[in-house]
Amino acid sequence: MKTFKEYKIKGLNLKNRIVMPPMCMYSSDSEGMVKDFHINHYVSRAMGGVGLIILEATAVIPNGRISSKDLGIWKDNHISGLKSIVDGCKEYGAKMAIQLAHSGRKCEADEKYIVAPSPIQFNNEYKVPKELTKEEIKDIVLDFKNAAIRADKAGFDSIEIHGAHGYLIHEFLSPLSNKRIDEYGGSIENRVRFLKEILSSVKEVWPKDKPILLRISADDYKEGGINIHEMVKIINLVKEDIDIVHVSSGGLENVRIETYPGYQVKYSETIKEECNIPTIAVGLINEYDQVEEILSNNRADLVALGRELLRNPYWVLKSAYENNFDIEYPKQYERGFM
């Protein structure tokens, strides 16, 4: 039963292979502060036995929020609230990561202007973004670096750089949204430059024993955009600066995606094999047998359950009990599993 086996990467020791992926809760305030909801929400999943919890997309700058109610990490005042989540979850044996994010042209927060690699709006309901200057790009790289410093002070065991779902880093990576003619656009090496600079900057301040995750969209599902073959090239260009790839897809354009249980696992498997790097699989994975199949067939190293953990915070405890696997249950709940 590989699902419940420990996993180690760098100095991060996970008690099992189940990950809670970042899912926006839209429950903060205009200042991006942690609320009681966040503590209750995350600690309940830690009590439920999740091995690694990745905090929702947390903005490195105000106009990098997806909404006006996103969590923030752009100022030191955010540290104590984030630390309260970390401390509460670690009490129950979960390890904690935080997703550092910039929404780019998909910012719906109440901001004067939004930014992107090129002035192309996501759709007619969004503002037309301002094209970033090279100086502004350097400023955002510094924002990610400062966010990493704060994440370490808050006690996170890992950080995840959000390069997926049509947000700023993904916008630079895809030729559909990046029409620049300078060193940040055109060739794949140029489109990867922004991500490389962020990773290099973060590595300067992030502890060497703590892993760096990268969330990616392996397919734009549109001709002319990123596909799995291009994403393999992208990962090979940055893999020296990351430790594990969290493999998702889509989000850059409004396109119809055919979804089914495990529909993104094939991308995880390809990246794991062709890039020789650990991966996290995600995508409508609900059942214990699904998780076990993915791990046992070496299609991923960890498996993320998103919607299922919203429905059932105690999925890990229940699955271990039903499959007669001996784990340490919270003392308060032991009688339910005897």
C-alpha positions in Angstrom: 0.0 0.0 0.0 2.1 2.8 -1.3 -0.4 5.5 -0.5 0.4 5.3 3.2 4.2 4.9 2.9 6.5 7.8 3.9 8.1 10.0 1.3 11.3 12.1 1.6 12.5 14.8 -0.6 15.5 16.9 0.6 14.7 17.6 4.3 11.0 17.1 3.9 9.7 13.9 5.4 6.0 13.2 4.6 4.1 10.5 6.6 2.1 9.5 3.5 1.7 10.4 -0.2 -1.5 12.4 -0.1 -1.3 16.1 -0.9 -4.0 18.8 -0.4 -3.4 21.0 -3.4 -3.9 24.8 -3.3 -7.5 25.8 -3.7 -8.6 29.5 -3.5 -11.0 30.1 -0.6 -11.7 33.7 -1.2 -12.1 34.2 2.5 -9.5 36.9 3.4 -10.0 40.7 3.5 -8.8 43.6 1.4 -5.4 43.4 3.2 -4.9 39.7 2.6 -4.9 38.7 6.2 -5.5 35.2 7.6 -8.9 34.7 9.2 -10.3 32.1 11.6 -11.8 30.2 8.6 -8.3 29.6 7.2 -7.1 28.1 10.4 -10.1 25.8 10.8 -10.1 24.8 7.2 -6.4 23.8 7.0 -6.1 22.3 10.5 -9.1 20.0 9.9 -7.3 18.5 6.9 -4.1 18.0 9.0 -6.3 16.3 11.7 -7.6 14.2 8.8 -4.2 12.8 8.1 -3.0 14.6 4.9 0.7 14.3 4.5 1.4 17.6 2.7 -0.9 20.6 2.7 -0.2 23.4 0.1 -1.8 26.7 1.1 -3.9 28.4 -1.5 -2.5 30.8 -4.0 -1.0 33.6 -1.9 -0.3 36.9 -3.6 3.2 38.3 -3.6 1.8 41.8 -4.5 -1.7 43.4 -4.2 -2.4 43.5 -7.9 -1.2 39.9 -8.2 -4.3 38.7 -6.3 -6.9 36.6 -8.2 -9.6 38.3 -6.1 -9.9 41.0 -3.4 -10.3 38.3 -0.8 -7.1 36.3 -1.5 -4.4 35.7 1.1 -1.4 37.9 0.8 2.3 37.6 1.6 3.5 41.0 0.3 4.2 42.5 3.7 5.6 41.4 7.1 2.2 41.8 8.8 1.1 38.7 7.0 3.7 36.4 8.7 2.0 35.9 12.1 -1.3 34.8 10.6 0.3 32.4 8.2 2.4 31.0 11.0 -0.8 30.3 13.0 -2.0 28.1 10.2 1.4 26.3 10.0 1.7 25.7 13.7 -1.9 24.4 13.9 -1.4 21.9 11.1 2.1 20.7 12.2 0.6 19.8 15.6 -1.2 17.0 13.8 1.8 15.8 11.7 1.1 17.5 8.4 3.9 19.2 6.5 3.2 22.7 5.1 3.9 24.4 1.8 2.6 27.7 0.5 1.9 28.6 -3.2 3.4 31.9 -4.1 1.4 33.5 -6.8 0.9 36.4 -9.2 -2.4 36.4 -11.1 -1.2 38.6 -14.0 -4.0 39.4 -16.5 -6.5 37.2 -14.5 -6.5 39.6 -11.6 -10.1 40.4 -10.6 -9.2 42.3 -7.4 -10.1 46.0 -7.1 -6.9 47.4 -8.4 -6.1 50.4 -10.6 -4.4 48.4 -13.2 -3.3 44.8 -13.9 -0.2 43.6 -15.7 0.9 40.9 -18.1 3.7 40.1 -20.5 1.6 41.5 -23.3 -1.5 43.8 -23.4 -3.9 40.9 -24.2 -7.0 40.6 -22.0 -8.1 37.2 -20.7 -11.6 37.8 -22.0 -14.0 40.7 -22.5 -14.9 40.6 -18.8 -11.4 41.4 -17.7 -9.3 44.6 -17.9 -6.8 45.0 -20.6 -3.5 44.4 -18.8 -0.5 46.8 -18.9 2.5 45.3 -20.6 5.3 44.9 -18.1 8.5 46.9 -18.6 11.8 45.1 -18.0 12.2 47.2 -14.8 8.8 46.1 -13.6 9.7 42.5 -14.3 12.7 42.8 -12.0 10.5 44.3 -9.3 8.1 41.2 -9.5 11.1 38.9 -9.3 12.1 40.7 -6.1 8.5 40.4 -4.8 8.7 36.6 -5.1 12.1 36.6 -3.3 10.7 38.7 -0.5 7.7 36.4 -0.3 10.0 33.4 0.1 11.8 35.1 3.0 8.4 35.6 4.7 7.3 32.1 4.0 10.4 30.8 5.7 9.8 33.0 8.7 6.2 31.7 9.0 7.7 28.2 9.2 6.6 26.6 5.9 8.4 23.4 5.0 8.3 24.1 1.3 7.2 26.6 -1.3 5.4 26.2 -4.6 5.8 28.7 -7.4 2.6 29.0 -9.3 3.4 28.7 -13.0 0.0 27.3 -14.0 -3.7 28.1 -14.8 -3.2 31.2 -16.9 -1.6 33.3 -14.2 1.5 35.6 -14.7 4.3 33.0 -15.0 2.1 30.8 -17.3 1.4 33.9 -19.4 5.1 34.4 -20.0 5.6 30.7 -20.8 2.8 30.4 -23.4 3.2 31.9 -26.9 -0.6 32.5 -26.9 -0.3 35.2 -24.2 3.4 36.3 -24.6 3.9 38.4 -27.8 7.0 40.2 -26.6 9.9 40.9 -28.9 12.5 41.4 -26.2 14.5 38.8 -24.3 11.4 37.7 -22.5 9.5 36.6 -25.6 9.8 34.6 -28.7 12.0 31.5 -28.3 11.2 29.0 -25.6 14.4 30.0 -23.7 13.2 33.6 -23.7 9.7 32.7 -22.5 11.2 30.7 -19.7 13.5 33.5 -18.6 11.0 35.1 -16.2 10.5 31.8 -14.4 14.2 31.1 -14.3 14.9 34.5 -12.7 12.2 34.0 -10.1 13.6 30.5 -9.2 17.1 31.8 -9.1 16.1 34.7 -6.9 14.1 32.5 -4.5 16.9 30.0 -4.2 19.2 32.7 -2.9 17.0 33.0 0.3 15.2 29.7 0.6 16.8 27.1 2.9 18.7 24.5 0.9 17.1 21.6 2.8 13.5 22.7 2.0 12.2 21.7 -1.5 10.9 24.0 -4.1 7.7 22.9 -6.0 6.6 24.2 -9.3 2.9 24.1 -10.4 2.5 23.9 -14.1 -0.2 23.6 -16.8 1.1 20.9 -19.1 -1.4 21.7 -21.9 -3.1 24.9 -23.1 -5.6 22.8 -25.1 -5.3 25.2 -28.0 -3.2 25.1 -31.2 -0.2 27.3 -30.9 0.0 27.1 -27.2 1.9 24.9 -24.8 1.4 21.1 -25.2 3.1 18.3 -23.2 6.1 18.1 -25.6 6.8 21.8 -25.1 6.3 21.5 -21.3 8.9 18.7 -21.2 11.3 21.2 -22.8 10.4 23.9 -20.3 10.9 21.6 -17.3 14.2 20.5 -18.6 15.3 24.1 -18.7 14.4 24.8 -15.1 14.7 21.4 -13.3 18.0 22.2 -11.7 16.2 24.9 -9.8 13.2 22.8 -8.6 12.6 19.6 -6.7 9.2 18.4 -7.8 6.6 19.3 -10.4 2.9 19.6 -9.6 1.2 18.8 -12.9 -2.0 20.4 -13.8 -3.3 21.8 -17.2 -5.4 24.5 -18.8 -6.5 27.9 -17.5 -4.8 30.1 -20.1 -7.7 30.4 -22.5 -11.5 29.8 -22.3 -11.5 26.5 -24.0 -13.6 23.4 -23.4 -11.7 20.6 -21.6 -12.9 17.0 -21.5 -12.4 16.0 -17.9 -12.7 12.6 -16.3 -11.2 10.9 -13.2 -7.4 11.1 -13.5 -7.5 13.1 -16.8 -4.2 14.9 -16.0 -2.2 11.9 -14.7 -0.8 11.1 -18.2 1.0 14.5 -18.1 2.5 13.7 -14.7 3.7 10.3 -16.0 5.3 11.8 -19.1 7.1 14.6 -17.2 8.3 12.1 -14.5 9.7 9.8 -17.2 11.1 12.3 -19.7 12.4 14.9 -17.3 13.6 12.5 -14.6 12.0 14.5 -11.8 9.5 13.7 -9.1 5.9 14.7 -9.8 2.6 15.3 -8.0 -0.5 14.0 -10.0 -3.8 15.8 -9.7 -7.2 15.9 -11.5 -10.5 14.5 -10.3 -8.8 11.8 -8.3 -11.3 10.5 -5.6 -10.8 6.8 -4.8 -8.2 5.0 -2.9 -7.7 2.5 -5.7 -7.0 5.3 -8.1 -4.3 6.7 -5.8 -2.7 3.3 -5.3 -2.7 2.6 -9.1 -1.0 5.9 -9.9 1.7 5.5 -7.2 2.3 1.8 -7.7 2.7 2.2 -11.5 5.2 5.0 -10.9 3.1 7.6 -12.7 3.7 10.1 -9.9 5.4 10.3 -6.5 2.6 12.1 -4.7 -1.1 12.4 -5.4 -3.2 15.5 -4.8 -6.9 15.3 -3.9 -8.6 18.7 -4.3 -12.4 18.4 -4.4 -12.4 15.2 -2.5 -10.7 16.8 0.5 -13.3 19.6 0.4 -16.0 16.9 0.6 -14.2 14.7 3.1 -11.4 16.2 5.3 -10.8 12.8 6.8 -10.2 10.9 3.6 -6.8 9.6 4.7 -8.1 8.3 8.0 -11.1 6.6 6.4 -9.1 5.1 3.6 -6.5 3.7 6.0 -9.2 2.2 8.2 -11.2 0.7 5.3 -8.0 -0.9 3.9 -6.7 -2.2 7.2 -3.6 -0.1 7.1 -2.2 0.7 10.6 -1.6 4.5 11.0 -1.5 6.8 14.0 -5.0 8.3 14.4 -5.6 11.5 16.4 -6.1 10.4 20.0 -9.5 12.2 20.1 -10.7 10.1 17.2 -9.2 6.7 17.9 -12.4 5.1 19.2 -13.9 5.6 15.7 -11.3 3.4 14.2 -11.1 0.5 16.7 
